[in-house]
Amino acid sequence: MNVTIINIGDELLIGQVVNTNASTMSKLLTEAGMKVRKTMVVGDVYDDIRAAVDEAMRESDAVLVTGGLGPTKDDITKKLLCEYFNSELVENEMALQNVKRIFESRGYELTPVNRVQALVPRCCEVLNNDLGTAPCMWFGGEAVLVSLPGVPFEMEWLMRNRVIPKLQETFSTDIIINKNILVQGIGESFLSDLIEPWELSLPENVKLAYLPVAGLTKLRLTARLPHNFPLSSFHFPLKGLYELAGKYIVGEDCETLDELVHKTLIEKGLTLATAESCTGGNIARLLTAQAGASAYFKGGVVAYSNEVKESALGVKHSTLETHGAVSEETVREMAEGVRERLGADLAIATTGIAGPDGGSEEKPVGTVWIAVADKTHTEAKLLQFGANRRQQNIDRSTNQAYAMLIRLICQKD
């Protein structure tokens, strides 16, 4: 089945509010086996909304509309849909009771303006919105139209608990299976050339997408299967991929490298400490943002100054004087020092020049040293990003550090 998404609101068009609803809805629909054919953003203009609905209803099995359901004068979606379906507004008892429940729970008096929220076109079916006062309205027919509130957390709850289950009951949907492969150490274009023979051999129902981020390419395989397909008999054809690009693949079934590190350390029962200079705590931040990081993360030191590198990490004064803060010798001592002092199995260390200034002819902006260490071995690597974009250099350094750590752990197995 094909779905069109229409997001309504002037605030979306002028950039005042980021349209996260489109990405959330597309993701949920795709996971449910539905094909999103188009997304549209229109302002709070009657004729524009009407034209978008007309186009979508002609071309789609289902049309999902968000926004314009509030009680104020700029919210015109409900009135428009009432006219579009040649209906009349009536007070819906379920919607009214829901509005009363929410106002009572918040200690507010139900005003006549807010009671308007319970008015819906007579021809629609109300899907109760447990989290808000704006009703979700289902219009059946040859093509289905569903009108949802634009508040993101209300919309997402309704999509998961009301809309998608009802769409699946109404239409025969495919099974969608996704698989992520994380590739690091080779650029996207070079990777594409390398794995072209394997990509060309993929079955017609399996699609490959390249999703590059800083210092990493995520390959996403998507298989579309009939709704009654026996899942136990399906496997993604990965053998050819590993034969061509195995040395660059660092993991599967994770969205990001920090997620892969998190998962790997928990599974292996290993602990980690970090010593960061140019990445400014970014490596530790991403790991500790995930629930359960306390199982493996001992702690981290952001050692920007040479004094802190010496006092907190045990980097030798002579090393800093002779080789400088941005050097292989320094980053090795940072990694070994933080691992020993915090009592961790593993350590990551970074030092470099993130930019946009601070570089020299010998060590230009984008020069970064990264080290990973275990109890018996330390590996260090020089990166030359050649760019003065600070955040990009930090992100690329972070992903390189995670990939080096994963490879170090794999060597131990």
Secondary structure, 3 states (H helix, E strand, C coil): CEEEEEEECHHHHCCCCCCHHHHHHHHHHHHCCCEEEEEEEECCCHHHHHHHHHHHHHHCCEEEEECCCCCCCCCCHHHHHHHHCCCCEEECHHHHHHHHHHHHHCCCCCCHHHHHHHEEECCCEEECCCCCCCCEEEECCCCEEEEECCCHHHHHHHHHHHHHHHHHHHCCCCEEEEEEEEECCCCHHHHHHHCHHHHHCCCCCEEEEEEEECCEEEEEEEEEECCCCCHHHCCCCCHHHHHHHHHHEEEECCCCHHHHHHHHHHHHCCCEEEEECCCCCHHHHHHHCCCCHHHCEEEEEECCCHHHHHHHHCCCHHHHHHHCCCCHHHHHHHHHHHHHHHCCCEEEEEEECCCCCCCCCCCCCCEEEEEEECCCCEEEEEEECCCCCHHHHHHHHHHHHHHHHHHHHHHHC
